[in-house]
């Protein structure tokens, strides 16, 4: 009898725990990618990221669907299925939604519009090449389109004949600005006009009167120029330059005030600022620029207007966020929501009547659409994209503060193991963000490359350190790592580990490190120069040789201006000493290296170079996995699932099982059952 009761008690306890998230479920989670509130504030249109099922669907990037939700949270699909659309805009009267897509027999990404009250989407126009972006005139008379030149007529024919040699970085394809007039039926009327804008057009904004344009233009289409040499200009309706706004460095979004007299925009403090995050106000007539938050120890990530004299912004502060308001008449700055709320704000849009819509996520869900009923009130959630999460047991998150060895206060996001037992020590996976001009907020952190919820279910502690050089703490903090590659910034990672060990949470001998891009550089450094601190590493699209990286990247000027602050020829030996390959003989950490074969930011030769050094030395296990068709990060469903499985298999193999040889490669034969 006692045995039966004990068995029943165990069954009840087991059923009390919901299932945990699998890797397939993490990779397959939906989220809101972009959104826009209607002019009258009745609806929010949003694009929902719908990942493919790698075990059932044809491989490829996620589908992106169009949905509409009202202020009561009633959501309905508009354009769904196997579609990819982006760049939502409302018509001035709120009767139609515009978007860019390639549908049916389209050979190019074209501009479409769909009536809100019912009806099929219509193709509005097709440009000489893919429509990249656009701006609608409020009266519906025209649309301004960014698209590349058509190019030589015989280029494609010659390529078929084999004359397809690529002359590197010559004959770039510039994006131009075109004006298409629209008829009463909302479709193109007449031939397009190319506006006389010199340079490569990256973005366009138009005021509600249609007589002023705000243009973001770079000298060439090179990504380095887009990042570091773009300018923000005011032009008339014909694209003729009126004012060049004084600004140097990285640029973000811009938006005209309702009366068109001012332009709010996000920029950088100076040419050496690693990230755009300052809030600026420009007078359209004079071009005078004012910093609205000169002492802000955070980074502005989104902007809009509540009225002509009230500027709204989202500020990333530490691991949280702020919805802030600046009164231009009084200079008073307020926060419109409780900053201790669990949601992390990611996007902002305001209707003509002042209703505020936002996108936010938390440790409990990926990005969703929210509304702010009124200042000071809690956010109202309007969408639930993943009902599955309500049936899954999630490990909670918290913000952890610690001190670096030089006394600098640092923060990170901590995810403890599911059903954590106080006093027990656990293996640790340290997920290091890239950039380094980025940061991890206390929101949804589980993705294919950092599946923290899966790790928690497996008994791991996960920690996401915001080391010096991260954003979210102002310009000065984000510059702390400049000119000191792999110095104090990566010592911060060891100090985080030591803190977690000192508080009794982590087993010092079972610590893994992983990250992508600059986080991959940190991982390579941790597996070589700092190998004694890490028992396993997974390096993703990472840097191994700073000298050859400069010669193979598409952002050499950004490397100079916001990272190294010196050219390679100014300090060859220092760059060599701060390269993981230089420390290859210290390698004792089993290292899995993964890279996309088409990466132009960090060339895959960086991974091959480190692999060859470590493989030749043969002092610890090393494996290199190259992914065809992928670049600086993986977009396709199968690639993401393969990556996450390899990552977790590697960490389990060395940190939990304590094995010494290489783990088996994943078996994806289940995907064949879909055939």
Secondary structure, 3 states (H helix, E strand, C coil): CHHHHHHHHHHHHHHHCCECCCHHHHHCCCEEEEEEECCCCCEEEEEEEECCCCCCCCCCCCEEEEEEEECCCCEEEEECCCCEEEEEEECCCCCEEEEEECCCCCCCCEEEEEECCCCCCEEEECCCCCEEEEEECCCCCEEEEEEECCCCCCHHHHHHCCCCCCCCCCCCCCEEEEEEEECCCCCECCCCEECCCCCEEEEEEECCCCCEEEEEEECCCCHHHHHHCCEEEEEECCCCEEEECCCCCCEEEEEECCCCCEEEEEECCCCCCCCCCEEEEEECCCCCEEECCCCCCCEEEEEEEEECCEEEEEEEECCEEEEEEEECCCCCEEECCCCCCCCEEEEEEECCCCCEEEEEEECCEEEEEEEECCCCCCEEECCCCCHHHHHECCCCEEEEEEECCCCCEEEEEEECCCCCCCCCCEEEEEEECCCCCCCCCCCCCCECCECHHHHHHCCEEEEEEECCCCCCCCHHHHCCCCCCCCCHHHHHHHHHHHHHHHCCCEEEEEEEEEEECHHHHHHHHHHCCCHHHCCEEEEECCCCCHHHHHHHCCCHHHHHHHHHCCCHHHCHHHHHHCCHHHHHHHCCCEEEEEEECCCCCCCCHHHHHHHHHHHHHCCCCEEEEEECCCCCCCCCHHHHHHHHHHHHHHHHHHHHCCCCCCCCCCCCHHHHHHC
